[in-house]
Every structure is written in structure tokens, then in C-alpha cells.
Amino acid sequence: MRASTKVSAIALSGLFSLAAGGASAQQVSDAQIASIVVTANQVDIDAGKMAVAQSSNPEVKKFGQLMITDHTGVNKSASDLVTKLGVTPAENPTSQSLKTGGDQNLSQLKGLKGAAFDKAYVDHEVAYHQQVLDALDKTLIPNAQNAELKALLVKTRPAFVAHLDHAKSLQASLGSAGAAH
């Protein structure tokens, strides 16, 4: 449990500050939102790639591949939209925190094997998707000025809900499997 808490702490701190309204006080711009969206998706793609490569659990591998596929699709949609709108994603403290946290998560996961890896990866996915949803609901969607950007955020939200539910289900099954040993 300690490892998964450590794994999640940095990556989630940027999203948590957003969800708590920290970024809304300075009005997050569309360019900053674009950067946050792309970075948040890339963090999950990178972790998914590691899960596919390192996990020996078929369900964890399948979930990792789903994260790669779905988040790559969201990033393509976001990139296409910002290109169409002529918006350049602007790095900001939240996107930088997400990147740093994602790198630290990968570093932490690299040192784990077997059930410890699976648990840390899935625990992080549960916490990460919950924080992304909170940030979407409390900051990103309300602050998006461009109607098409806001529509993209609203359109992709159900996928994050589905990912969270899937990760929680996987987390429960890993907990049961771990308890049986």
C-alpha cells in the first residue's frame, strides 16, 4: 500500500490542486487546458505501456492496452482540435506536475514485479482517474472558453468514468486474489 501511495502522490498533486479550485482562481486558459489534457493522457499511455510489458496478469495487461488505445485516441482528438483552432498548448504548473509525477510513477513501477507491480499500477489508475474526473468537473470543463474544447472535454468524460469503474473492479479482483494467498 505504501508504494502505491508514494507512486500516486506527485502525479496527483497537480490534478488535486486543479480539482480543489487552485487553478480556477487564476482562470485556466484554453492553451493551458490543452496542455493539461495532452499531458494527463500521455502519463496514462506511458503507464499502460509499462503494464503491457511488465505485468504477467492478463487482465492488467488488457487494461493497460485499453489505456494506451483510449488515451491515444483522446490525445489525437485534442491535438487535431488545437491545430484546427490554432491554439498552442501552454505548459503550466499543473501540466509540469503531471509530467514529473508520471515520470516518478514509471520509475517506481520499474522496481516492482508480479503482484506488487499489478497492485501499484492498478491502485494508481484508480486514484489517477478519480482525480482526472474531479479536475474535469471542477476546473477544466467550467474554465474552457472555446465551445469545441469544452465539447471535447464533455465528450471524453464518460470514458474516464468507465476507466475508473474498470480500474476499481480490477483493484477489487487483485485484492481478492492477494487475500487468497
C-alpha positions, 0 to 999 in steps of 0.5 A: 500500500505504501508504494502505491501511495508514494507512486500516486502522490506527485502525479496527483498533486497537480490534478488535486490542486486543479480539482480543489479550485487552485487553478480556477482562481487564476482562470485556466486558459484554453492553451493551458487546458490543452496542455493539461489534457495532452499531458494527463493522457500521455502519463496514462499511455506511458503507464499502460505501456509499462503494464503491457510489458511488465505485468504477467496478469492478463487482465492488467495487461488488457487494461493497460492496452485499453489505456494506451488505445483510449488515451491515444485516441483522446490525445489525437482528438485534442491535438487535431482540435488545437491545430484546427483552432490554432491554439498552442498548448501552454505548459503550466504548473499543473501540466509540469506536475503531471509530467514529473509525477508520471515520470516518478510513477514509471520509475517506481513501477520499474522496481516492482514485479508480479503482484506488487507491480499489478497492485501499484499500477492498478491502485494508481489508475484508480486514484489517477482517474478519480482525480482526472474526473474531479479536475474535469468537473471542477476546473477544466470543463467550467474554465474552457472558453472555446465551445469545441474544447469544452465539447471535447472535454464533455465528450471524453468524460464518460470514458474516464468514468468507465476507466475508473469503474474498470480500474476499481473492479480490477483493484477489487479482483487483485485484492481478492486474489492477494487475500487468497494467498 
